Amino acid sequence: MFTLISATPSPYARKVRIALAEKHIPFTLQTEVPWDGTTKTPRYNPLEKLPVLILDDGKSAVYESSYILEWLEAKYPETPLLPGIDQVDARLFAKRIEVVVDGVCDALVLAFFEKMREPEKRSQPWIDRQMRKVEGGLKALGEWADQKQGDYLVGDKLGLADIAVGSLCGYLDCRWPSHTWADTYPALKKHWQMLEELPSFQDTRPSPQTMKDKVV
Ligand SMILES: N[C@@H](CCC(=O)N[C@@H](CS(=O)(=O)O)C(=O)NCC(=O)O)C(=O)O
């Protein structure tokens, strides 16, 4: 059986957890804090990041959330999370949405750690730059949510784009509760609320983690 190295607040890991659940692929969840010295992540990922999907042999591993999802889609095409190969533009649009989601998450993580530095070492221009990326990405996602034709962002069933967007919104709700995205983008908030009702979302709700070791 696969093992997924995850972290309780991780939006990247939540994408994979939801995809595994939607594809009915059983796995063991191994929850870690990747910044703590106890993490096993570096054994499997030279980039020392989770999520990491450890395969049945307990040694081979797939890492980088967007690649793990591509790997799962290729290896387990039943219950597809992307439109059919004959719908190239729709597939590419779903991946474009994931690119924006991951980029917003990356910027949030960078801003989070910059704010963790002692005040005299903190760079406000750097934080401002990251938050500009967050706002720009959320604006794009908000527009796509507004333009949604049916219940889902791409196609007529739950897919990669919804899983990515839902994971980001859940991360903001968990780690950035004072952010005003839900008021600014009501269609995005409504879509997220619908997604959170799904069992695979209910079973993967994020929660904060405590870091024991100094990170920055
Ligand atoms: N691009 C990566 C980003 C993953 C990532 O940043 N993971 C964090 C944990 S979390 O932010 O998702 O909770 C991590 O392992 N960070 C450890 C490190 O950067 O050394 C992906 O999509 O998998």
The ligand as an SDF file (V2000), in Angstrom:
LIG
                    3D

 23 22  0  0  0  0  0  0  0  0999 V2000
    5.8810   22.7300   -4.8720 N   0  0  0  0  0  0  0  0  0  0  0  0
    5.7410   21.8360   -3.7570 C   0  0  0  0  0  0  0  0  0  0  0  0
    5.5670   22.6350   -2.4920 C   0  0  0  0  0  0  0  0  0  0  0  0
    5.4360   21.7560   -1.2670 C   0  0  0  0  0  0  0  0  0  0  0  0
    5.7800   22.4960    0.0160 C   0  0  0  0  0  0  0  0  0  0  0  0
    6.1790   23.6730    0.0230 O   0  0  0  0  0  0  0  0  0  0  0  0
    5.6140   21.7760    1.1290 N   0  0  0  0  0  0  0  0  0  0  0  0
    6.0020   22.3190    2.4470 C   0  0  0  0  0  0  0  0  0  0  0  0
    5.0270   21.9220    3.5290 C   0  0  0  0  0  0  0  0  0  0  0  0
    3.5010   22.7400    3.4230 S   0  0  0  0  0  0  0  0  0  0  0  0
    3.8050   24.1520    3.1940 O   0  0  0  0  0  0  0  0  0  0  0  0
    2.8180   22.1550    2.2920 O   0  0  0  0  0  0  0  0  0  0  0  0
    2.8080   22.4950    4.6820 O   0  0  0  0  0  0  0  0  0  0  0  0
    7.3410   21.7390    2.8050 C   0  0  0  0  0  0  0  0  0  0  0  0
    7.4890   20.5220    2.7870 O   0  0  0  0  0  0  0  0  0  0  0  0
    8.2850   22.6090    3.1830 N   0  0  0  0  0  0  0  0  0  0  0  0
    9.5680   22.1530    3.6660 C   0  0  0  0  0  0  0  0  0  0  0  0
   10.6780   22.9320    3.0110 C   0  0  0  0  0  0  0  0  0  0  0  0
   10.3550   23.7810    2.1510 O   0  0  0  0  0  0  0  0  0  0  0  0
   11.8470   22.6800    3.3580 O   0  0  0  0  0  0  0  0  0  0  0  0
    4.5400   20.8960   -3.9940 C   0  0  0  0  0  0  0  0  0  0  0  0
    3.6290   21.3340   -4.6880 O   0  0  0  0  0  0  0  0  0  0  0  0
    4.5630   19.7360   -3.5180 O   0  0  0  0  0  0  0  0  0  0  0  0
  1  2  1  0
  2  3  1  0
  2 21  1  0
  3  4  1  0
  4  5  1  0
  5  6  2  0
  5  7  1  0
  7  8  1  0
  8  9  1  0
  8 14  1  0
  9 10  1  0
 10 11  2  0
 10 12  2  0
 10 13  1  0
 14 15  2  0
 14 16  1  0
 16 17  1  0
 17 18  1  0
 18 19  2  0
 18 20  1  0
 21 22  2  0
 21 23  1  0
M  END
$$$$
